[in-house]
Amino acid sequence: MAGHDPTEEWVPRGIDVSVPSVARVYDAMLGGKSNFAADRAVADKIRSILPVSAESAGEHRALLARGVRFLAAQGIDQFLDLGSGLPTVQNTHQVAQAANAAARVVYVDNDPMVLAHGRALLTENSGTAVITADIRDPDDVFGRPEVGQLIDLERPLGLMMVGVVHHLGDDDDPAGLIKRYLDRVTPGSHLFLSHFQAEPPVTDRMEQIFLQMLGSGRFRTTAEITAFFDGLDLVEAGVVDIPLWRPDKPRTRPPAPDDPNRLIAAGIGRKP
Ligand SMILES: C[S@@+](CC[C@H](N)C(=O)[O-])C[C@H]1O[C@@H](n2cnc3c(N)ncnc32)[C@H](O)[C@@H]1O
């Protein structure tokens, strides 16, 4: 059949596979199978501008695991993973529960495919849940029964905004939104955030492609990203290029200016 995409056989009802989605494009960049032709077209375009960007997606996933392991080492055993993405390798609950079998994770994403695939992965895991919600509405997120059941807001929480805030426009007031989440969590909670980092001119072109093809994807300056941690105690190494954030093995040299890994910065801050 012309144009038949075998993976379309397991598309949840109501999903238009002709429109690319952020979650599926990221899955395509990571070499996953939960994506369709429209998503792969965006991934191809991104790679055509910056051929090594797939490497950057892999680095980002490695960062996520390092960050979760760090949080677990601080005694954090409950995680709200906002903009969690499609299940892939080293998912938050797998990393967290490897450190502490009792760790609890609520995954939140506005892409309904994340729910469908997440549920399949999590059927046997009573410490995790996945919900479809827009992170721009914290009242809705905190009001969901799954959050109430798995997360105790009287205890420190790992608030994860990994790779998602750059999909919020300036009109969404990301700094104000982050503050609304932080206001709801107890001292000792940590914000773990990563974000596309402006590195002109290459990121100007990338931003254009993201906005045209996906409708979101803002590259913000390191100062803007650092300001998201206002009021928190930034843990060592601060807000830095992702390979430099507490690498498992020390890097022998800092990334070059055209290194794709400079395109994303990350940090963790603790609420005092
Ligand atoms: C690039 S993926 C990041 C996945 C994962 N956190 C990681 O870092 O590997 C961004 C995810 O955020 C989700 N997302 C974007 N805007 C969102 C919103 N307003 N509310 C909830 N999820 C959102 C997308 O559907 C996508 O799955």
The ligand as an SDF file (V2000), in Angstrom:
LIG
                    3D

 27 29  0  0  0  0  0  0  0  0999 V2000
   11.6850   16.8230   23.9520 C   0  0  0  0  0  0  0  0  0  0  0  0
   10.5020   15.8950   24.8090 S   0  0  0  0  0  0  0  0  0  0  0  0
   11.3670   15.6070   26.3400 C   0  0  0  0  0  0  0  0  0  0  0  0
   11.1160   14.2500   26.9100 C   0  0  0  0  0  0  0  0  0  0  0  0
   11.8730   13.9330   28.2170 C   0  0  0  0  0  0  0  0  0  0  0  0
   11.5500   14.8690   29.2740 N   0  0  0  0  0  0  0  0  0  0  0  0
   13.3640   13.9560   27.9850 C   0  0  0  0  0  0  0  0  0  0  0  0
   13.9870   14.9520   28.3040 O   0  0  0  0  0  0  0  0  0  0  0  0
   13.9240   12.9870   27.4720 O   0  0  0  0  0  0  0  0  0  0  0  0
    9.3310   17.1660   25.3100 C   0  0  0  0  0  0  0  0  0  0  0  0
    7.9980   16.5890   25.7680 C   0  0  0  0  0  0  0  0  0  0  0  0
    7.2130   17.6420   26.3290 O   0  0  0  0  0  0  0  0  0  0  0  0
    5.8710   17.4690   25.9380 C   0  0  0  0  0  0  0  0  0  0  0  0
    5.2000   18.7620   26.0320 N   0  0  0  0  0  0  0  0  0  0  0  0
    5.4110   19.8670   25.3030 C   0  0  0  0  0  0  0  0  0  0  0  0
    4.6050   20.8760   25.7160 N   0  0  0  0  0  0  0  0  0  0  0  0
    3.8660   20.3740   26.7390 C   0  0  0  0  0  0  0  0  0  0  0  0
    2.8480   20.9110   27.5760 C   0  0  0  0  0  0  0  0  0  0  0  0
    2.4400   22.1830   27.4400 N   0  0  0  0  0  0  0  0  0  0  0  0
    2.3040   20.1220   28.5230 N   0  0  0  0  0  0  0  0  0  0  0  0
    2.7080   18.8330   28.6650 C   0  0  0  0  0  0  0  0  0  0  0  0
    3.6780   18.2700   27.9090 N   0  0  0  0  0  0  0  0  0  0  0  0
    4.2440   19.0250   26.9560 C   0  0  0  0  0  0  0  0  0  0  0  0
    5.9530   16.9090   24.5330 C   0  0  0  0  0  0  0  0  0  0  0  0
    4.7790   16.2160   24.1710 O   0  0  0  0  0  0  0  0  0  0  0  0
    7.1710   16.0030   24.6300 C   0  0  0  0  0  0  0  0  0  0  0  0
    6.8160   14.6930   24.9420 O   0  0  0  0  0  0  0  0  0  0  0  0
  1  2  1  0
  2  3  1  0
  2 10  1  0
  3  4  1  0
  4  5  1  0
  5  6  1  0
  5  7  1  0
  7  8  2  0
  7  9  1  0
 10 11  1  0
 11 12  1  0
 11 26  1  0
 12 13  1  0
 13 14  1  0
 13 24  1  0
 14 15  1  0
 14 23  1  0
 15 16  2  0
 16 17  1  0
 17 18  1  0
 17 23  2  0
 18 19  1  0
 18 20  2  0
 20 21  1  0
 21 22  2  0
 22 23  1  0
 24 25  1  0
 24 26  1  0
 26 27  1  0
M  CHG  2   2   1   9  -1
M  END
$$$$
